[in-house]
Amino acid sequence: MKPEHFGKLSSQKLKDPKSLVLTESEHLLKLDRMFIGSVAEKEILGYFKSGNPLRKKFLKIVQSAYVKCAIVLQKKLPITNKVIHAMAAFDPCSSHSGDSFSAFEQLPDLVTNVLTVDVDQLGTIDDKSTSASMEVEQESKVTNLKDSYKREVRKFCSSVDHPPAEEDDVETKIDEWWAKIGQSVGQSGKYPILHRMVSSLLTCFHGPAVESSFSSMKDVMDSNSQN
């Protein structure tokens, strides 16, 4: 899809990407701008010069494959998931945007098992205290924790003292970038609660790690293995 097209989409379509009609030609890149791989570009497009009907036929086949793949992914991937949308704020390049601020603020309500208080963190409960009083104290501490989280989010989104998103023209991996944020936390105590939220969610499998984990499991499990 054309990168510039995303800027023209209505807010409703951005909220519901499953409604996009991916077969419309106006949404698609020109044939010569599609990525087909360096080998194919050299061996095939290098042989069939521009204007050759076989070149156009080949690129049309590639385009059709891209569109069919996109339609399958559009149906199967959780692209409307609110948590995934909010996690887009983790991108180092978007840390100062207003959308990131809103996304970060939503996370405690979307992921409720991160900003919690353990029972052993509560005050001593004597025999006269009831479980209800423990619940009240725990709820109060969680509320305070969420308020501190929001203050850290404001400070983080307004800070200009973040690590660079790129070093030597190489983009820093998102988990490595947040690890640097975590190291600065240890020194200055700026964002410990925010870092707790982000690091918890970044431990979820993502990217090539998912595929490599399945490959590793094939070496451990076979068709005769029991669950």
PyMOL commands that place a pseudoatom at each C-alpha (Angstrom):
pseudoatom trace, name=CA, resn=MET, resi=1, chain=A, elem=C, hetatm=0, pos=[0.000, 0.000, 0.000]
pseudoatom trace, name=CA, resn=LYS, resi=2, chain=A, elem=C, hetatm=0, pos=[1.177, 3.523, -0.707]
pseudoatom trace, name=CA, resn=PRO, resi=3, chain=A, elem=C, hetatm=0, pos=[2.742, 5.005, 2.452]
pseudoatom trace, name=CA, resn=GLU, resi=4, chain=A, elem=C, hetatm=0, pos=[1.236, 8.406, 1.701]
pseudoatom trace, name=CA, resn=HIS, resi=5, chain=A, elem=C, hetatm=0, pos=[-2.212, 6.829, 1.501]
pseudoatom trace, name=CA, resn=PHE, resi=6, chain=A, elem=C, hetatm=0, pos=[-2.354, 6.289, 5.250]
pseudoatom trace, name=CA, resn=GLY, resi=7, chain=A, elem=C, hetatm=0, pos=[-2.374, 10.045, 5.779]
pseudoatom trace, name=CA, resn=LYS, resi=8, chain=A, elem=C, hetatm=0, pos=[-5.478, 10.333, 3.606]
pseudoatom trace, name=CA, resn=LEU, resi=9, chain=A, elem=C, hetatm=0, pos=[-7.480, 7.659, 5.375]
pseudoatom trace, name=CA, resn=SER, resi=10, chain=A, elem=C, hetatm=0, pos=[-10.369, 8.807, 7.519]
pseudoatom trace, name=CA, resn=SER, resi=11, chain=A, elem=C, hetatm=0, pos=[-10.063, 8.355, 11.273]
pseudoatom trace, name=CA, resn=GLN, resi=12, chain=A, elem=C, hetatm=0, pos=[-12.861, 5.781, 11.098]
pseudoatom trace, name=CA, resn=LYS, resi=13, chain=A, elem=C, hetatm=0, pos=[-10.943, 3.641, 8.600]
pseudoatom trace, name=CA, resn=LEU, resi=14, chain=A, elem=C, hetatm=0, pos=[-7.781, 3.912, 10.669]
pseudoatom trace, name=CA, resn=LYS, resi=15, chain=A, elem=C, hetatm=0, pos=[-9.744, 2.650, 13.672]
pseudoatom trace, name=CA, resn=ASP, resi=16, chain=A, elem=C, hetatm=0, pos=[-11.200, -0.175, 11.582]
pseudoatom trace, name=CA, resn=PRO, resi=17, chain=A, elem=C, hetatm=0, pos=[-8.467, -1.334, 9.157]
pseudoatom trace, name=CA, resn=LYS, resi=18, chain=A, elem=C, hetatm=0, pos=[-10.466, -4.481, 8.466]
pseudoatom trace, name=CA, resn=SER, resi=19, chain=A, elem=C, hetatm=0, pos=[-12.848, -2.322, 6.432]
pseudoatom trace, name=CA, resn=LEU, resi=20, chain=A, elem=C, hetatm=0, pos=[-10.162, -1.296, 3.942]
pseudoatom trace, name=CA, resn=VAL, resi=21, chain=A, elem=C, hetatm=0, pos=[-10.654, -2.710, 0.429]
pseudoatom trace, name=CA, resn=LEU, resi=22, chain=A, elem=C, hetatm=0, pos=[-7.134, -3.850, -0.360]
pseudoatom trace, name=CA, resn=THR, resi=23, chain=A, elem=C, hetatm=0, pos=[-7.892, -4.715, -3.985]
pseudoatom trace, name=CA, resn=GLU, resi=24, chain=A, elem=C, hetatm=0, pos=[-8.471, -1.090, -4.997]
pseudoatom trace, name=CA, resn=SER, resi=25, chain=A, elem=C, hetatm=0, pos=[-5.678, -0.039, -7.337]
pseudoatom trace, name=CA, resn=GLU, resi=26, chain=A, elem=C, hetatm=0, pos=[-5.523, 3.481, -5.903]
pseudoatom trace, name=CA, resn=HIS, resi=27, chain=A, elem=C, hetatm=0, pos=[-4.200, 2.019, -2.651]
pseudoatom trace, name=CA, resn=LEU, resi=28, chain=A, elem=C, hetatm=0, pos=[-1.371, 0.038, -4.252]
pseudoatom trace, name=CA, resn=LEU, resi=29, chain=A, elem=C, hetatm=0, pos=[2.221, 0.926, -5.010]
pseudoatom trace, name=CA, resn=LYS, resi=30, chain=A, elem=C, hetatm=0, pos=[3.282, 1.185, -8.629]
pseudoatom trace, name=CA, resn=LEU, resi=31, chain=A, elem=C, hetatm=0, pos=[4.587, -2.086, -10.016]
pseudoatom trace, name=CA, resn=ASP, resi=32, chain=A, elem=C, hetatm=0, pos=[8.208, -0.908, -10.224]
pseudoatom trace, name=CA, resn=ARG, resi=33, chain=A, elem=C, hetatm=0, pos=[8.168, 0.271, -6.590]
pseudoatom trace, name=CA, resn=MET, resi=34, chain=A, elem=C, hetatm=0, pos=[7.241, -3.110, -5.115]
pseudoatom trace, name=CA, resn=PHE, resi=35, chain=A, elem=C, hetatm=0, pos=[9.854, -5.061, -3.195]
pseudoatom trace, name=CA, resn=ILE, resi=36, chain=A, elem=C, hetatm=0, pos=[10.582, -8.365, -4.951]
pseudoatom trace, name=CA, resn=GLY, resi=37, chain=A, elem=C, hetatm=0, pos=[14.007, -9.202, -3.533]
pseudoatom trace, name=CA, resn=SER, resi=38, chain=A, elem=C, hetatm=0, pos=[17.485, -8.414, -4.824]
pseudoatom trace, name=CA, resn=VAL, resi=39, chain=A, elem=C, hetatm=0, pos=[17.886, -11.742, -6.658]
pseudoatom trace, name=CA, resn=ALA, resi=40, chain=A, elem=C, hetatm=0, pos=[14.595, -11.454, -8.570]
pseudoatom trace, name=CA, resn=GLU, resi=41, chain=A, elem=C, hetatm=0, pos=[15.302, -7.816, -9.339]
pseudoatom trace, name=CA, resn=LYS, resi=42, chain=A, elem=C, hetatm=0, pos=[18.700, -8.667, -10.772]
pseudoatom trace, name=CA, resn=GLU, resi=43, chain=A, elem=C, hetatm=0, pos=[17.893, -11.910, -12.577]
pseudoatom trace, name=CA, resn=ILE, resi=44, chain=A, elem=C, hetatm=0, pos=[14.375, -11.166, -13.854]
pseudoatom trace, name=CA, resn=LEU, resi=45, chain=A, elem=C, hetatm=0, pos=[13.888, -7.427, -14.041]
pseudoatom trace, name=CA, resn=GLY, resi=46, chain=A, elem=C, hetatm=0, pos=[17.477, -7.025, -15.160]
pseudoatom trace, name=CA, resn=TYR, resi=47, chain=A, elem=C, hetatm=0, pos=[16.769, -9.342, -18.095]
pseudoatom trace, name=CA, resn=PHE, resi=48, chain=A, elem=C, hetatm=0, pos=[13.342, -7.959, -19.054]
pseudoatom trace, name=CA, resn=LYS, resi=49, chain=A, elem=C, hetatm=0, pos=[13.780, -4.245, -19.636]
pseudoatom trace, name=CA, resn=SER, resi=50, chain=A, elem=C, hetatm=0, pos=[11.121, -1.633, -18.912]
pseudoatom trace, name=CA, resn=GLY, resi=51, chain=A, elem=C, hetatm=0, pos=[8.255, -1.854, -21.394]
pseudoatom trace, name=CA, resn=ASN, resi=52, chain=A, elem=C, hetatm=0, pos=[8.665, -5.595, -21.956]
pseudoatom trace, name=CA, resn=PRO, resi=53, chain=A, elem=C, hetatm=0, pos=[5.208, -7.246, -21.632]
pseudoatom trace, name=CA, resn=LEU, resi=54, chain=A, elem=C, hetatm=0, pos=[6.701, -10.243, -19.792]
pseudoatom trace, name=CA, resn=ARG, resi=55, chain=A, elem=C, hetatm=0, pos=[8.180, -7.902, -17.185]
pseudoatom trace, name=CA, resn=LYS, resi=56, chain=A, elem=C, hetatm=0, pos=[4.759, -6.327, -16.571]
pseudoatom trace, name=CA, resn=LYS, resi=57, chain=A, elem=C, hetatm=0, pos=[3.106, -9.750, -16.437]
pseudoatom trace, name=CA, resn=PHE, resi=58, chain=A, elem=C, hetatm=0, pos=[5.598, -10.955, -13.827]
pseudoatom trace, name=CA, resn=LEU, resi=59, chain=A, elem=C, hetatm=0, pos=[5.080, -7.854, -11.675]
pseudoatom trace, name=CA, resn=LYS, resi=60, chain=A, elem=C, hetatm=0, pos=[1.306, -8.196, -11.938]
pseudoatom trace, name=CA, resn=ILE, resi=61, chain=A, elem=C, hetatm=0, pos=[1.606, -11.755, -10.593]
pseudoatom trace, name=CA, resn=VAL, resi=62, chain=A, elem=C, hetatm=0, pos=[3.743, -10.502, -7.690]
pseudoatom trace, name=CA, resn=GLN, resi=63, chain=A, elem=C, hetatm=0, pos=[1.242, -7.719, -6.963]
pseudoatom trace, name=CA, resn=SER, resi=64, chain=A, elem=C, hetatm=0, pos=[-1.626, -10.199, -6.973]
pseudoatom trace, name=CA, resn=ALA, resi=65, chain=A, elem=C, hetatm=0, pos=[0.269, -12.420, -4.507]
pseudoatom trace, name=CA, resn=TYR, resi=66, chain=A, elem=C, hetatm=0, pos=[0.885, -9.447, -2.205]
pseudoatom trace, name=CA, resn=VAL, resi=67, chain=A, elem=C, hetatm=0, pos=[-2.801, -8.469, -2.272]
pseudoatom trace, name=CA, resn=LYS, resi=68, chain=A, elem=C, hetatm=0, pos=[-4.022, -12.023, -1.583]
pseudoatom trace, name=CA, resn=CYS, resi=69, chain=A, elem=C, hetatm=0, pos=[-1.577, -12.338, 1.305]
pseudoatom trace, name=CA, resn=ALA, resi=70, chain=A, elem=C, hetatm=0, pos=[-2.687, -8.978, 2.704]
pseudoatom trace, name=CA, resn=ILE, resi=71, chain=A, elem=C, hetatm=0, pos=[-6.353, -10.004, 2.567]
pseudoatom trace, name=CA, resn=VAL, resi=72, chain=A, elem=C, hetatm=0, pos=[-5.612, -13.192, 4.518]
pseudoatom trace, name=CA, resn=LEU, resi=73, chain=A, elem=C, hetatm=0, pos=[-3.624, -11.244, 7.122]
pseudoatom trace, name=CA, resn=GLN, resi=74, chain=A, elem=C, hetatm=0, pos=[-6.356, -8.587, 7.313]
pseudoatom trace, name=CA, resn=LYS, resi=75, chain=A, elem=C, hetatm=0, pos=[-8.849, -11.311, 8.288]
pseudoatom trace, name=CA, resn=LYS, resi=76, chain=A, elem=C, hetatm=0, pos=[-6.621, -13.287, 10.647]
pseudoatom trace, name=CA, resn=LEU, resi=77, chain=A, elem=C, hetatm=0, pos=[-4.394, -10.785, 12.455]
pseudoatom trace, name=CA, resn=PRO, resi=78, chain=A, elem=C, hetatm=0, pos=[-5.737, -8.941, 15.540]
pseudoatom trace, name=CA, resn=ILE, resi=79, chain=A, elem=C, hetatm=0, pos=[-5.183, -5.564, 13.891]
pseudoatom trace, name=CA, resn=THR, resi=80, chain=A, elem=C, hetatm=0, pos=[-8.114, -3.968, 15.748]
pseudoatom trace, name=CA, resn=ASN, resi=81, chain=A, elem=C, hetatm=0, pos=[-6.844, -5.087, 19.156]
pseudoatom trace, name=CA, resn=LYS, resi=82, chain=A, elem=C, hetatm=0, pos=[-6.758, -2.090, 21.525]
pseudoatom trace, name=CA, resn=VAL, resi=83, chain=A, elem=C, hetatm=0, pos=[-3.696, -3.344, 23.413]
pseudoatom trace, name=CA, resn=ILE, resi=84, chain=A, elem=C, hetatm=0, pos=[-1.686, -3.700, 20.208]
pseudoatom trace, name=CA, resn=HIS, resi=85, chain=A, elem=C, hetatm=0, pos=[-2.733, -0.210, 19.126]
pseudoatom trace, name=CA, resn=ALA, resi=86, chain=A, elem=C, hetatm=0, pos=[-1.672, 1.201, 22.491]
pseudoatom trace, name=CA, resn=MET, resi=87, chain=A, elem=C, hetatm=0, pos=[1.670, -0.634, 22.325]
pseudoatom trace, name=CA, resn=ALA, resi=88, chain=A, elem=C, hetatm=0, pos=[2.476, 1.331, 19.169]
pseudoatom trace, name=CA, resn=ALA, resi=89, chain=A, elem=C, hetatm=0, pos=[3.459, 4.083, 21.628]
pseudoatom trace, name=CA, resn=PHE, resi=90, chain=A, elem=C, hetatm=0, pos=[6.530, 2.015, 22.532]
pseudoatom trace, name=CA, resn=ASP, resi=91, chain=A, elem=C, hetatm=0, pos=[8.113, 3.077, 19.227]
pseudoatom trace, name=CA, resn=PRO, resi=92, chain=A, elem=C, hetatm=0, pos=[11.045, 5.370, 20.145]
pseudoatom trace, name=CA, resn=CYS, resi=93, chain=A, elem=C, hetatm=0, pos=[10.218, 7.643, 17.216]
pseudoatom trace, name=CA, resn=SER, resi=94, chain=A, elem=C, hetatm=0, pos=[6.718, 8.384, 18.531]
pseudoatom trace, name=CA, resn=SER, resi=95, chain=A, elem=C, hetatm=0, pos=[7.518, 9.009, 22.187]
pseudoatom trace, name=CA, resn=HIS, resi=96, chain=A, elem=C, hetatm=0, pos=[6.657, 12.723, 21.980]
pseudoatom trace, name=CA, resn=SER, resi=97, chain=A, elem=C, hetatm=0, pos=[3.395, 12.505, 20.051]
pseudoatom trace, name=CA, resn=GLY, resi=98, chain=A, elem=C, hetatm=0, pos=[0.016, 13.243, 21.577]
pseudoatom trace, name=CA, resn=ASP, resi=99, chain=A, elem=C, hetatm=0, pos=[-1.240, 9.847, 20.417]
pseudoatom trace, name=CA, resn=SER, resi=100, chain=A, elem=C, hetatm=0, pos=[1.521, 8.139, 22.402]
pseudoatom trace, name=CA, resn=PHE, resi=101, chain=A, elem=C, hetatm=0, pos=[0.516, 10.000, 25.546]
pseudoatom trace, name=CA, resn=SER, resi=102, chain=A, elem=C, hetatm=0, pos=[-3.090, 8.819, 25.179]
pseudoatom trace, name=CA, resn=ALA, resi=103, chain=A, elem=C, hetatm=0, pos=[-1.986, 5.270, 24.371]
pseudoatom trace, name=CA, resn=PHE, resi=104, chain=A, elem=C, hetatm=0, pos=[0.276, 5.025, 27.414]
pseudoatom trace, name=CA, resn=GLU, resi=105, chain=A, elem=C, hetatm=0, pos=[-2.536, 6.297, 29.652]
pseudoatom trace, name=CA, resn=GLN, resi=106, chain=A, elem=C, hetatm=0, pos=[-4.895, 3.590, 28.392]
pseudoatom trace, name=CA, resn=LEU, resi=107, chain=A, elem=C, hetatm=0, pos=[-2.570, 0.679, 29.132]
pseudoatom trace, name=CA, resn=PRO, resi=108, chain=A, elem=C, hetatm=0, pos=[-3.299, 0.187, 32.875]
pseudoatom trace, name=CA, resn=ASP, resi=109, chain=A, elem=C, hetatm=0, pos=[-7.000, -0.264, 32.053]
pseudoatom trace, name=CA, resn=LEU, resi=110, chain=A, elem=C, hetatm=0, pos=[-6.257, -2.583, 29.120]
pseudoatom trace, name=CA, resn=VAL, resi=111, chain=A, elem=C, hetatm=0, pos=[-3.569, -4.661, 30.845]
pseudoatom trace, name=CA, resn=THR, resi=112, chain=A, elem=C, hetatm=0, pos=[-4.765, -4.961, 34.421]
pseudoatom trace, name=CA, resn=ASN, resi=113, chain=A, elem=C, hetatm=0, pos=[-2.265, -7.501, 35.779]
pseudoatom trace, name=CA, resn=VAL, resi=114, chain=A, elem=C, hetatm=0, pos=[0.874, -5.329, 35.651]
pseudoatom trace, name=CA, resn=LEU, resi=115, chain=A, elem=C, hetatm=0, pos=[0.264, -2.406, 38.009]
pseudoatom trace, name=CA, resn=THR, resi=116, chain=A, elem=C, hetatm=0, pos=[-0.780, -4.492, 40.992]
pseudoatom trace, name=CA, resn=VAL, resi=117, chain=A, elem=C, hetatm=0, pos=[0.103, -4.622, 44.673]
pseudoatom trace, name=CA, resn=ASP, resi=118, chain=A, elem=C, hetatm=0, pos=[1.075, -7.899, 46.362]
pseudoatom trace, name=CA, resn=VAL, resi=119, chain=A, elem=C, hetatm=0, pos=[-0.598, -8.821, 49.618]
pseudoatom trace, name=CA, resn=ASP, resi=120, chain=A, elem=C, hetatm=0, pos=[2.763, -8.813, 51.404]
pseudoatom trace, name=CA, resn=GLN, resi=121, chain=A, elem=C, hetatm=0, pos=[3.133, -5.146, 50.442]
pseudoatom trace, name=CA, resn=LEU, resi=122, chain=A, elem=C, hetatm=0, pos=[0.096, -4.229, 52.502]
pseudoatom trace, name=CA, resn=GLY, resi=123, chain=A, elem=C, hetatm=0, pos=[0.265, -3.149, 56.104]
pseudoatom trace, name=CA, resn=THR, resi=124, chain=A, elem=C, hetatm=0, pos=[0.009, -5.652, 58.956]
pseudoatom trace, name=CA, resn=ILE, resi=125, chain=A, elem=C, hetatm=0, pos=[-3.525, -6.917, 59.331]
pseudoatom trace, name=CA, resn=ASP, resi=126, chain=A, elem=C, hetatm=0, pos=[-4.597, -7.722, 62.910]
pseudoatom trace, name=CA, resn=ASP, resi=127, chain=A, elem=C, hetatm=0, pos=[-7.299, -10.168, 63.946]
pseudoatom trace, name=CA, resn=LYS, resi=128, chain=A, elem=C, hetatm=0, pos=[-9.950, -7.457, 64.062]
pseudoatom trace, name=CA, resn=SER, resi=129, chain=A, elem=C, hetatm=0, pos=[-9.302, -6.385, 60.488]
pseudoatom trace, name=CA, resn=THR, resi=130, chain=A, elem=C, hetatm=0, pos=[-11.540, -7.853, 57.860]
pseudoatom trace, name=CA, resn=SER, resi=131, chain=A, elem=C, hetatm=0, pos=[-10.789, -8.967, 54.329]
pseudoatom trace, name=CA, resn=ALA, resi=132, chain=A, elem=C, hetatm=0, pos=[-12.832, -5.963, 53.224]
pseudoatom trace, name=CA, resn=SER, resi=133, chain=A, elem=C, hetatm=0, pos=[-10.361, -3.584, 54.856]
pseudoatom trace, name=CA, resn=MET, resi=134, chain=A, elem=C, hetatm=0, pos=[-7.515, -5.371, 53.058]
pseudoatom trace, name=CA, resn=GLU, resi=135, chain=A, elem=C, hetatm=0, pos=[-9.322, -4.906, 49.766]
pseudoatom trace, name=CA, resn=VAL, resi=136, chain=A, elem=C, hetatm=0, pos=[-9.832, -1.222, 50.463]
pseudoatom trace, name=CA, resn=GLU, resi=137, chain=A, elem=C, hetatm=0, pos=[-6.146, -0.757, 51.296]
pseudoatom trace, name=CA, resn=GLN, resi=138, chain=A, elem=C, hetatm=0, pos=[-5.066, -2.716, 48.225]
pseudoatom trace, name=CA, resn=GLU, resi=139, chain=A, elem=C, hetatm=0, pos=[-7.401, -0.707, 45.983]
pseudoatom trace, name=CA, resn=SER, resi=140, chain=A, elem=C, hetatm=0, pos=[-6.028, 2.530, 47.435]
pseudoatom trace, name=CA, resn=LYS, resi=141, chain=A, elem=C, hetatm=0, pos=[-2.429, 1.481, 46.783]
pseudoatom trace, name=CA, resn=VAL, resi=142, chain=A, elem=C, hetatm=0, pos=[-3.258, 0.445, 43.210]
pseudoatom trace, name=CA, resn=THR, resi=143, chain=A, elem=C, hetatm=0, pos=[-4.933, 3.829, 42.622]
pseudoatom trace, name=CA, resn=ASN, resi=144, chain=A, elem=C, hetatm=0, pos=[-1.830, 5.598, 43.913]
pseudoatom trace, name=CA, resn=LEU, resi=145, chain=A, elem=C, hetatm=0, pos=[0.317, 3.399, 41.699]
pseudoatom trace, name=CA, resn=LYS, resi=146, chain=A, elem=C, hetatm=0, pos=[-1.747, 4.316, 38.626]
pseudoatom trace, name=CA, resn=ASP, resi=147, chain=A, elem=C, hetatm=0, pos=[-1.569, 8.011, 39.504]
pseudoatom trace, name=CA, resn=SER, resi=148, chain=A, elem=C, hetatm=0, pos=[2.239, 7.748, 39.758]
pseudoatom trace, name=CA, resn=TYR, resi=149, chain=A, elem=C, hetatm=0, pos=[2.251, 5.931, 36.426]
pseudoatom trace, name=CA, resn=LYS, resi=150, chain=A, elem=C, hetatm=0, pos=[0.348, 8.788, 34.762]
pseudoatom trace, name=CA, resn=ARG, resi=151, chain=A, elem=C, hetatm=0, pos=[2.794, 11.336, 36.163]
pseudoatom trace, name=CA, resn=GLU, resi=152, chain=A, elem=C, hetatm=0, pos=[5.700, 9.323, 34.764]
pseudoatom trace, name=CA, resn=VAL, resi=153, chain=A, elem=C, hetatm=0, pos=[3.974, 9.128, 31.367]
pseudoatom trace, name=CA, resn=ARG, resi=154, chain=A, elem=C, hetatm=0, pos=[3.643, 12.922, 31.256]
pseudoatom trace, name=CA, resn=LYS, resi=155, chain=A, elem=C, hetatm=0, pos=[7.283, 13.330, 32.232]
pseudoatom trace, name=CA, resn=PHE, resi=156, chain=A, elem=C, hetatm=0, pos=[8.413, 10.724, 29.686]
pseudoatom trace, name=CA, resn=CYS, resi=157, chain=A, elem=C, hetatm=0, pos=[6.418, 12.178, 26.767]
pseudoatom trace, name=CA, resn=SER, resi=158, chain=A, elem=C, hetatm=0, pos=[7.699, 15.693, 27.450]
pseudoatom trace, name=CA, resn=SER, resi=159, chain=A, elem=C, hetatm=0, pos=[11.338, 14.728, 28.026]
pseudoatom trace, name=CA, resn=VAL, resi=160, chain=A, elem=C, hetatm=0, pos=[13.985, 15.507, 25.402]
pseudoatom trace, name=CA, resn=ASP, resi=161, chain=A, elem=C, hetatm=0, pos=[16.630, 13.416, 27.139]
pseudoatom trace, name=CA, resn=HIS, resi=162, chain=A, elem=C, hetatm=0, pos=[15.853, 10.004, 25.607]
pseudoatom trace, name=CA, resn=PRO, resi=163, chain=A, elem=C, hetatm=0, pos=[18.486, 7.756, 23.972]
pseudoatom trace, name=CA, resn=PRO, resi=164, chain=A, elem=C, hetatm=0, pos=[18.716, 8.158, 20.165]
pseudoatom trace, name=CA, resn=ALA, resi=165, chain=A, elem=C, hetatm=0, pos=[16.450, 5.916, 18.097]
pseudoatom trace, name=CA, resn=GLU, resi=166, chain=A, elem=C, hetatm=0, pos=[19.335, 5.324, 15.670]
pseudoatom trace, name=CA, resn=GLU, resi=167, chain=A, elem=C, hetatm=0, pos=[23.072, 4.891, 16.104]
pseudoatom trace, name=CA, resn=ASP, resi=168, chain=A, elem=C, hetatm=0, pos=[25.447, 5.069, 13.121]
pseudoatom trace, name=CA, resn=ASP, resi=169, chain=A, elem=C, hetatm=0, pos=[22.399, 5.068, 10.789]
pseudoatom trace, name=CA, resn=VAL, resi=170, chain=A, elem=C, hetatm=0, pos=[21.239, 1.745, 12.276]
pseudoatom trace, name=CA, resn=GLU, resi=171, chain=A, elem=C, hetatm=0, pos=[17.841, 1.682, 13.943]
pseudoatom trace, name=CA, resn=THR, resi=172, chain=A, elem=C, hetatm=0, pos=[18.003, 0.549, 17.565]
pseudoatom trace, name=CA, resn=LYS, resi=173, chain=A, elem=C, hetatm=0, pos=[15.827, -2.461, 18.382]
pseudoatom trace, name=CA, resn=ILE, resi=174, chain=A, elem=C, hetatm=0, pos=[12.845, -1.492, 20.474]
pseudoatom trace, name=CA, resn=ASP, resi=175, chain=A, elem=C, hetatm=0, pos=[13.703, -3.808, 23.389]
pseudoatom trace, name=CA, resn=GLU, resi=176, chain=A, elem=C, hetatm=0, pos=[17.303, -2.562, 23.437]
pseudoatom trace, name=CA, resn=TRP, resi=177, chain=A, elem=C, hetatm=0, pos=[16.100, 1.061, 23.414]
pseudoatom trace, name=CA, resn=TRP, resi=178, chain=A, elem=C, hetatm=0, pos=[13.796, 0.462, 26.370]
pseudoatom trace, name=CA, resn=ALA, resi=179, chain=A, elem=C, hetatm=0, pos=[16.600, -1.395, 28.150]
pseudoatom trace, name=CA, resn=LYS, resi=180, chain=A, elem=C, hetatm=0, pos=[18.568, 1.857, 27.956]
pseudoatom trace, name=CA, resn=ILE, resi=181, chain=A, elem=C, hetatm=0, pos=[15.589, 3.684, 29.422]
pseudoatom trace, name=CA, resn=GLY, resi=182, chain=A, elem=C, hetatm=0, pos=[15.586, 1.101, 32.201]
pseudoatom trace, name=CA, resn=GLN, resi=183, chain=A, elem=C, hetatm=0, pos=[19.284, 1.666, 32.887]
pseudoatom trace, name=CA, resn=SER, resi=184, chain=A, elem=C, hetatm=0, pos=[18.689, 5.390, 33.224]
pseudoatom trace, name=CA, resn=VAL, resi=185, chain=A, elem=C, hetatm=0, pos=[15.838, 4.556, 35.584]
pseudoatom trace, name=CA, resn=GLY, resi=186, chain=A, elem=C, hetatm=0, pos=[18.248, 2.770, 37.872]
pseudoatom trace, name=CA, resn=GLN, resi=187, chain=A, elem=C, hetatm=0, pos=[20.368, 5.909, 38.110]
pseudoatom trace, name=CA, resn=SER, resi=188, chain=A, elem=C, hetatm=0, pos=[17.732, 8.620, 38.327]
pseudoatom trace, name=CA, resn=GLY, resi=189, chain=A, elem=C, hetatm=0, pos=[14.480, 6.876, 39.215]
pseudoatom trace, name=CA, resn=LYS, resi=190, chain=A, elem=C, hetatm=0, pos=[12.607, 8.723, 36.458]
pseudoatom trace, name=CA, resn=TYR, resi=191, chain=A, elem=C, hetatm=0, pos=[10.211, 6.102, 35.053]
pseudoatom trace, name=CA, resn=PRO, resi=192, chain=A, elem=C, hetatm=0, pos=[10.250, 2.901, 37.163]
pseudoatom trace, name=CA, resn=ILE, resi=193, chain=A, elem=C, hetatm=0, pos=[6.497, 2.254, 36.894]
pseudoatom trace, name=CA, resn=LEU, resi=194, chain=A, elem=C, hetatm=0, pos=[6.295, 3.080, 33.180]
pseudoatom trace, name=CA, resn=HIS, resi=195, chain=A, elem=C, hetatm=0, pos=[9.294, 0.843, 32.535]
pseudoatom trace, name=CA, resn=ARG, resi=196, chain=A, elem=C, hetatm=0, pos=[7.591, -1.933, 34.494]
pseudoatom trace, name=CA, resn=MET, resi=197, chain=A, elem=C, hetatm=0, pos=[4.574, -1.706, 32.196]
pseudoatom trace, name=CA, resn=VAL, resi=198, chain=A, elem=C, hetatm=0, pos=[6.602, -1.589, 28.973]
pseudoatom trace, name=CA, resn=SER, resi=199, chain=A, elem=C, hetatm=0, pos=[9.077, -4.335, 29.900]
pseudoatom trace, name=CA, resn=SER, resi=200, chain=A, elem=C, hetatm=0, pos=[6.192, -6.615, 30.942]
pseudoatom trace, name=CA, resn=LEU, resi=201, chain=A, elem=C, hetatm=0, pos=[4.536, -6.268, 27.538]
pseudoatom trace, name=CA, resn=LEU, resi=202, chain=A, elem=C, hetatm=0, pos=[7.783, -6.504, 25.576]
pseudoatom trace, name=CA, resn=THR, resi=203, chain=A, elem=C, hetatm=0, pos=[8.400, -9.932, 27.093]
pseudoatom trace, name=CA, resn=CYS, resi=204, chain=A, elem=C, hetatm=0, pos=[5.554, -11.196, 24.882]
pseudoatom trace, name=CA, resn=PHE, resi=205, chain=A, elem=C, hetatm=0, pos=[6.807, -13.017, 21.807]
pseudoatom trace, name=CA, resn=HIS, resi=206, chain=A, elem=C, hetatm=0, pos=[7.065, -10.661, 18.827]
pseudoatom trace, name=CA, resn=GLY, resi=207, chain=A, elem=C, hetatm=0, pos=[8.780, -10.520, 15.470]
pseudoatom trace, name=CA, resn=PRO, resi=208, chain=A, elem=C, hetatm=0, pos=[11.231, -13.243, 14.370]
pseudoatom trace, name=CA, resn=ALA, resi=209, chain=A, elem=C, hetatm=0, pos=[11.417, -14.551, 17.954]
pseudoatom trace, name=CA, resn=VAL, resi=210, chain=A, elem=C, hetatm=0, pos=[8.018, -16.205, 17.442]
pseudoatom trace, name=CA, resn=GLU, resi=211, chain=A, elem=C, hetatm=0, pos=[9.111, -18.149, 14.379]
pseudoatom trace, name=CA, resn=SER, resi=212, chain=A, elem=C, hetatm=0, pos=[12.460, -19.139, 15.889]
pseudoatom trace, name=CA, resn=SER, resi=213, chain=A, elem=C, hetatm=0, pos=[10.726, -20.391, 19.039]
pseudoatom trace, name=CA, resn=PHE, resi=214, chain=A, elem=C, hetatm=0, pos=[8.570, -22.750, 16.977]
pseudoatom trace, name=CA, resn=SER, resi=215, chain=A, elem=C, hetatm=0, pos=[11.698, -23.996, 15.204]
pseudoatom trace, name=CA, resn=SER, resi=216, chain=A, elem=C, hetatm=0, pos=[13.348, -24.627, 18.573]
pseudoatom trace, name=CA, resn=MET, resi=217, chain=A, elem=C, hetatm=0, pos=[10.320, -26.499, 19.869]
pseudoatom trace, name=CA, resn=LYS, resi=218, chain=A, elem=C, hetatm=0, pos=[10.505, -28.917, 16.925]
pseudoatom trace, name=CA, resn=ASP, resi=219, chain=A, elem=C, hetatm=0, pos=[13.802, -30.094, 18.375]
pseudoatom trace, name=CA, resn=VAL, resi=220, chain=A, elem=C, hetatm=0, pos=[12.140, -30.705, 21.748]
pseudoatom trace, name=CA, resn=MET, resi=221, chain=A, elem=C, hetatm=0, pos=[8.730, -32.065, 20.798]
pseudoatom trace, name=CA, resn=ASP, resi=222, chain=A, elem=C, hetatm=0, pos=[7.614, -34.579, 18.191]
pseudoatom trace, name=CA, resn=SER, resi=223, chain=A, elem=C, hetatm=0, pos=[4.252, -35.974, 17.133]
pseudoatom trace, name=CA, resn=ASN, resi=224, chain=A, elem=C, hetatm=0, pos=[4.416, -38.584, 19.901]
pseudoatom trace, name=CA, resn=SER, resi=225, chain=A, elem=C, hetatm=0, pos=[4.985, -36.035, 22.684]
pseudoatom trace, name=CA, resn=GLN, resi=226, chain=A, elem=C, hetatm=0, pos=[2.247, -35.507, 25.229]
pseudoatom trace, name=CA, resn=ASN, resi=227, chain=A, elem=C, hetatm=0, pos=[0.996, -32.084, 26.304]
for i in range(1, 227): cmd.bond("trace and resi %d" % i, "trace and resi %d" % (i + 1))
show_as sticks, trace
zoom trace
